[in-house]
Amino acid sequence: MLDLQPGQKLARGVARHLAALGFATVEEFVPARGLRVDVMGLGPKGELWVVECKSSRVDFVTDSKWQGYLDWCDRYFWAVEIDFPTDLLPEGTGLMIGDAYDAEIIRMAPESKLAGPRRTVLTRKFATHAARRLHALRDPGFLMG
């Protein structure tokens, strides 16, 4: 864990928290071309949550893509460490406070349900991505097309 960046450590804690809530997670997930979310969670009822992990004020201020993620999830959260200036974060989004070991939902994100066809595409993409990652761990020399 020593070679992980601060945002990656935070993503680890977020993934642990979501797993405790019954979610499966994928880090650095690409829902659409040009977008890469820090954590995508697939919940027990098929809900899809996006969590963007911000390790510093500069990391947040330089993020110009986050609003593009809203169309790809049922709920959108920011995850930050305890000393992050949370007054910078936009209203109408969820908030998690965490570290490398866990996180806690401080403010639940409002729900904006995905359309059925988009949910189906994202769920399949999530499953394929997760399976390919697992395969790469088990067989690192195999190149997938």
QUINORCOR-V799137 format. One record per residue. N is the residue number from 1. RES is the residue in three letters. OMEGA is omega in whole degrees, 0 to 359 (none if undefined). Layout:
# QUINORCOR-V799137
N/RES/OMEGA ; N/RES/OMEGA
This chain:
# QUINORCOR-V799137
1/MET/182 ; 2/LEU/183 ; 3/ASP/177 ; 4/LEU/175 ; 5/GLN/181 ; 6/PRO/179 ; 7/GLY/178 ; 8/GLN/176 ; 9/LYS/178 ; 10/LEU/178 ; 11/ALA/178 ; 12/ARG/178 ; 13/GLY/178 ; 14/VAL/180 ; 15/ALA/177 ; 16/ARG/180 ; 17/HIS/180 ; 18/LEU/178 ; 19/ALA/178 ; 20/ALA/177 ; 21/LEU/179 ; 22/GLY/180 ; 23/PHE/165 ; 24/ALA/183 ; 25/THR/171 ; 26/VAL/177 ; 27/GLU/180 ; 28/GLU/182 ; 29/PHE/180 ; 30/VAL/180 ; 31/PRO/180 ; 32/ALA/180 ; 33/ARG/178 ; 34/GLY/179 ; 35/LEU/175 ; 36/ARG/181 ; 37/VAL/182 ; 38/ASP/178 ; 39/VAL/171 ; 40/MET/179 ; 41/GLY/176 ; 42/LEU/187 ; 43/GLY/183 ; 44/PRO/178 ; 45/LYS/179 ; 46/GLY/180 ; 47/GLU/181 ; 48/LEU/179 ; 49/TRP/172 ; 50/VAL/177 ; 51/VAL/175 ; 52/GLU/183 ; 53/CYS/180 ; 54/LYS/185 ; 55/SER/181 ; 56/SER/176 ; 57/ARG/180 ; 58/VAL/178 ; 59/ASP/180 ; 60/PHE/185 ; 61/VAL/182 ; 62/THR/180 ; 63/ASP/181 ; 64/SER/185 ; 65/LYS/192 ; 66/TRP/181 ; 67/GLN/176 ; 68/GLY/180 ; 69/TYR/185 ; 70/LEU/181 ; 71/ASP/186 ; 72/TRP/181 ; 73/CYS/175 ; 74/ASP/178 ; 75/ARG/181 ; 76/TYR/181 ; 77/PHE/164 ; 78/TRP/172 ; 79/ALA/182 ; 80/VAL/175 ; 81/GLU/187 ; 82/ILE/184 ; 83/ASP/179 ; 84/PHE/178 ; 85/PRO/187 ; 86/THR/177 ; 87/ASP/176 ; 88/LEU/188 ; 89/LEU/183 ; 90/PRO/172 ; 91/GLU/178 ; 92/GLY/175 ; 93/THR/179 ; 94/GLY/181 ; 95/LEU/172 ; 96/MET/172 ; 97/ILE/183 ; 98/GLY/175 ; 99/ASP/184 ; 100/ALA/187 ; 101/TYR/181 ; 102/ASP/176 ; 103/ALA/178 ; 104/GLU/177 ; 105/ILE/179 ; 106/ILE/179 ; 107/ARG/179 ; 108/MET/178 ; 109/ALA/174 ; 110/PRO/181 ; 111/GLU/174 ; 112/SER/189 ; 113/LYS/176 ; 114/LEU/173 ; 115/ALA/183 ; 116/GLY/181 ; 117/PRO/179 ; 118/ARG/178 ; 119/ARG/180 ; 120/THR/180 ; 121/VAL/181 ; 122/LEU/180 ; 123/THR/177 ; 124/ARG/179 ; 125/LYS/177 ; 126/PHE/182 ; 127/ALA/180 ; 128/THR/180 ; 129/HIS/180 ; 130/ALA/180 ; 131/ALA/178 ; 132/ARG/176 ; 133/ARG/179 ; 134/LEU/179 ; 135/HIS/180 ; 136/ALA/177 ; 137/LEU/182 ; 138/ARG/185 ; 139/ASP/188 ; 140/PRO/181 ; 141/GLY/183 ; 142/PHE/178 ; 143/LEU/179 ; 144/MET/180 ; 145/GLY/none
